[in-house]
Amino acid sequence: MAVNRYQIGVDVGGTFTDLVCGDNEGSIHFEKTVTNRKDQAQGVLRGLSKLANRAGHDLAKFLDSVICAVMVRLLEEQGVHHRM
């Protein structure tokens, strides 16, 4: 049985948190959740839970299969710059 691996990208914005997930079979899924400015992790976790559900896993099993770090816009606000 092949093991699924996932790559996830996250953009935490002022209003919405956008997530994209790609797997080793070539499928790509998108999610959008509302950003909680006081606790930005809430929107990220809601989106990750939705992506996990689409993949047929609970959140813990899904995150165990993630091979790419999550980028959060907050890093940019603290002076970290990146290019894609």
Buried (B, 14 or more C-beta within 10 A) or exposed (E): EEEBEBBBBBBBEEEEBBBBBBBEEEEEBEBBBEBBEEEBEBBBBBBBBBBBEEBEBEBEEBBEBBEEEBBBBEEEEEEEEEEE
